[in-house]
Amino acid sequence: MKIGIITNFLDESSGGIATYTHNLIKNINRIDNNNEYVLIHHTKNDIAVYKNNDEIIIPIIKTPFKWLLWRFFRLPISFINNRYYSLDMVHDTFEIGPLTFNLPIKKIITIYDLSAYLYPQYHTLINFLLHRLLLKRAISNANRILTISQYSKDAIVKYFDINPNKVVVTSLGVDEKYKVCKDRKILNSTRLKYKLPIKFILYVGTLEPRKNVPGLLRAYLRLAKKNQIPLVIVGKKGWRYAEIFKTIEASNSKNMFIFLGHVPDEDLPIIYNLASVFVYPSFYEGFGLPILEAMSCGCPVITSNTSSLPEVSGGASILINPYKIQTLTKAISDVLSKDELRKSMIEKGLKQASKFSWEKCAKQTLEVYNGR
């Protein structure tokens, strides 16, 4: 069977979708010798998975809204006459795009969550409108739907009133590089590179509204009056992040914040290893991969009791109400001050994270490709 996978998010290095797409293809290539894979994207590059598969490169036209034009016009037109590509199936690793249309080909889409459909306050206006206009049609036209948590599956079935058998959960995995590091030379080198203190609180994620970083800052500032442990923030600027930096500048503890921005993939596991506690107080997540990354590196985790996060953390983290700042402050204080609690959380976290792997995700996806 010849399967096309749309991989433009790899070209754009676009956060979690790129991570999912890259690891899915890498592991499928490793375990599947029966199907032929063709990666469909817009820019020639040297990412390893492109070297191991055939490619269809459909150049992007540099115009305003070029991303929308590429996904919603150039790709659908390319698929209308499939005789050129001879694909048996296409998998789009984003929920809306060319497969929104009723094309003459078997279609699989991955839906990560419904936040862009249900919660406009967490997304740009254009992203919200596109999901409102097109997601129902994409779900209707897809032969099968993949999603990344039971929480997301239940939401898709509920809001779109579809047969649960059409939706398959393929949980995300943790890359092998996220592990406990005991090499003092590597640990000390990374600490010096980023000027990290002996103890620090860590947040990793894009700076955008649904991540609740302003709430984390307010909780931290309550703590900082008593406990002078810095807060390290790792992640690129998304949108509506101005409040974060205004809060920092207006505080009396602005010297206690360390903003690293985006860090290289090879350094992030070591930063997790160095952290005293990882805090991820999102309002809404379809999965929440950073909490598994932190657990895999032996870092205790505090996260929200909302959406998929309790499911993914599996009782190994402290769950807090992201709308109640004082509970987050207390949770951070407890982890920093109670050695037995911290030790227990680390052990439970390592056990929970071991249940997830990209190989498992790839095997579950292959079952869908093969019609099971």
Residue pairs with C-beta under 8 A, 6 or more apart in sequence:
1 34
1 35
1 36
1 88
1 89
1 369
1 370
2 35
2 36
2 38
2 85
2 86
2 87
2 88
2 89
3 35
3 36
3 37
3 38
3 87
3 88
3 89
3 90
3 91
3 369
4 37
4 38
4 39
4 40
4 56
4 85
4 87
4 89
4 90
4 91
5 21
5 24
5 25
5 37
5 38
5 39
5 40
5 90
5 91
5 93
6 40
6 41
6 75
6 90
6 91
6 92
6 93
6 94
6 97
6 98
7 21
7 25
7 39
7 40
7 41
7 49
7 93
8 40
8 41
8 42
8 67
8 70
8 71
9 17
9 18
9 21
9 93
9 94
10 18
10 21
10 22
10 41
10 45
10 47
10 49
10 50
11 41
11 42
11 43
11 45
12 18
12 67
15 206
16 112
16 289
17 93
17 94
17 112
19 289
20 93
20 110
20 112
20 148
20 172
21 93
22 47
22 49
23 173
23 175
23 358
23 361
23 362
24 93
24 358
24 361
24 362
24 365
25 37
25 39
25 49
25 53
26 48
26 49
26 358
27 173
27 358
27 359
27 361
27 362
28 37
28 362
28 365
28 366
29 37
29 49
29 52
29 53
30 359
30 362
31 359
31 362
31 363
31 366
32 362
32 366
35 366
35 369
35 370
36 54
37 53
37 54
38 53
38 54
38 55
38 56
38 85
38 87
39 49
39 50
39 53
39 54
39 55
39 56
40 55
40 56
40 58
40 75
40 90
41 50
41 55
41 56
41 57
41 58
42 57
42 58
42 59
42 60
42 70
43 57
43 59
43 60
44 57
56 78
56 85
58 70
58 74
58 75
58 78
60 66
60 67
60 69
60 70
60 74
61 69
61 70
61 74
63 69
68 130
71 94
71 96
71 97
71 98
72 97
72 98
72 100
75 97
75 98
76 98
76 101
76 103
78 85
78 98
79 85
79 90
79 98
79 103
79 104
79 105
80 103
80 104
82 103
82 104
82 105
87 105
88 105
88 106
89 105
89 106
89 107
89 108
89 369
90 98
90 99
90 103
90 105
90 106
90 107
90 108
91 108
91 109
91 110
91 369
92 98
92 99
92 107
92 108
92 109
92 110
93 110
94 109
94 110
95 109
95 110
95 111
95 112
95 131
95 135
95 138
96 130
96 131
96 134
96 135
96 138
97 138
99 107
99 108
99 109
99 138
99 141
99 142
100 134
100 137
100 138
100 141
101 141
102 141
103 141
106 143
107 141
107 142
107 143
108 142
108 143
108 144
108 145
108 146
108 368
108 369
109 138
109 139
109 142
109 145
109 146
110 145
110 146
110 147
110 148
110 170
111 135
111 139
111 145
111 146
111 147
111 152
111 156
112 147
112 148
112 152
112 286
112 287
113 147
113 148
113 149
113 152
113 155
113 284
113 285
113 286
113 287
113 307
113 308
114 135
114 152
114 155
114 156
114 159
114 286
115 122
115 123
115 210
115 284
115 286
116 122
116 123
116 127
116 128
116 130
116 131
116 135
117 128
117 131
117 132
117 135
117 159
118 155
118 159
119 210
119 283
119 284
120 128
121 209
122 208
122 209
122 210
122 283
122 284
123 131
123 210
124 239
136 160
139 145
139 156
139 160
139 162
142 166
144 166
144 167
144 168
144 368
145 156
145 166
145 167
145 168
146 167
146 168
146 169
146 170
146 365
146 368
147 153
147 156
147 167
147 168
147 169
147 170
147 286
148 169
148 170
148 171
148 172
148 286
148 287
148 308
149 169
149 171
149 286
149 287
149 308
149 311
149 312
150 169
150 308
150 311
151 286
151 307
151 308
151 311
152 169
152 286
152 287
152 308
153 164
153 167
153 168
153 169
156 162
156 167
157 163
157 164
157 167
168 364
168 367
168 368
169 364
170 361
170 364
170 365
170 368
171 287
171 356
171 360
171 361
171 364
172 287
172 289
172 292
172 356
172 358
172 361
173 356
173 357
173 358
173 359
173 360
173 361
174 289
174 292
174 293
174 296
174 353
174 356
174 357
174 358
175 293
175 358
177 265
177 266
177 269
178 269
178 272
178 292
178 293
178 296
178 297
178 353
179 269
179 296
179 297
180 273
180 296
180 297
180 298
180 350
181 187
181 269
181 270
181 273
181 297
186 270
187 270
187 273
187 274
190 196
190 267
190 270
190 271
190 274
191 274
193 267
194 258
194 260
194 263
194 267
194 271
195 258
196 232
196 258
196 271
196 274
197 229
197 230
199 229
199 276
199 336
200 229
200 230
200 231
200 232
200 258
200 274
200 275
200 276
201 220
201 229
201 230
201 231
201 232
201 275
201 276
201 277
201 279
201 332
201 336
202 231
202 232
202 234
202 271
202 272
202 275
202 276
202 277
202 278
202 279
202 294
202 299
203 213
203 216
203 231
203 232
203 233
203 234
203 235
203 278
203 279
203 280
204 234
204 235
204 268
204 271
204 272
204 278
204 280
204 290
204 293
204 294
205 211
205 213
205 234
205 235
205 280
205 282
205 290
206 235
206 236
206 237
206 238
207 213
207 233
207 235
207 236
207 237
207 238
207 241
207 244
208 238
208 239
208 240
208 241
209 239
209 240
209 283
210 282
210 283
210 284
210 285
211 238
211 281
211 282
211 283
212 281
212 282
212 283
212 304
212 322
213 233
213 241
213 244
214 243
214 244
214 247
215 281
215 322
215 323
215 325
215 328
216 231
216 279
216 281
216 328
217 231
217 244
217 247
217 248
217 251
218 247
218 325
219 281
219 325
219 326
219 328
219 329
219 332
220 231
220 329
220 332
221 247
221 251
221 253
222 325
222 326
222 329
223 229
223 329
223 332
223 333
224 253
224 256
226 333
227 333
227 336
228 256
229 256
229 276
229 336
230 256
230 257
230 258
231 256
231 257
231 258
232 258
232 260
232 271
232 275
233 257
233 258
233 259
233 260
234 260
234 261
234 262
234 263
234 268
234 271
235 261
235 262
236 261
236 262
237 261
248 254
248 257
248 259
260 271
263 271
268 293
269 293
269 296
269 297
272 278
272 293
272 294
272 296
272 297
272 299
273 297
273 298
273 299
275 294
275 299
276 299
276 335
276 336
277 299
277 300
277 301
277 302
277 332
277 335
277 336
277 342
278 290
278 291
278 294
278 299
278 300
278 301
278 302
279 301
279 302
279 303
279 328
279 332
280 288
280 290
280 291
280 294
280 301
280 302
280 303
280 304
280 309
281 302
281 303
281 304
281 320
281 322
281 328
282 288
282 303
282 304
282 306
282 307
282 309
282 322
283 304
283 306
283 307
283 322
284 306
284 307
285 304
285 306
285 307
285 308
285 309
286 307
286 308
287 308
287 312
288 303
288 308
288 309
288 312
288 313
291 301
291 303
291 309
291 312
291 313
291 317
292 312
292 352
292 353
292 356
294 301
294 349
295 301
295 313
295 316
295 317
295 349
295 350
295 352
295 353
296 349
296 350
296 353
296 354
298 346
298 349
298 350
299 346
299 349
300 317
300 318
300 335
300 341
300 342
300 345
300 346
300 349
301 313
301 316
301 317
301 318
301 345
301 349
302 317
302 318
302 320
302 328
302 331
302 332
302 335
303 309
303 313
303 317
303 318
303 319
303 320
304 319
304 320
304 321
304 322
305 319
305 320
305 321
305 322
306 322
309 319
310 319
313 319
313 352
314 352
314 355
315 348
315 352
316 345
316 348
316 349
316 351
316 352
316 353
317 345
317 349
318 331
318 334
318 335
318 345
320 327
320 328
320 331
321 327
322 328
334 341
335 341
335 342
335 345
336 342
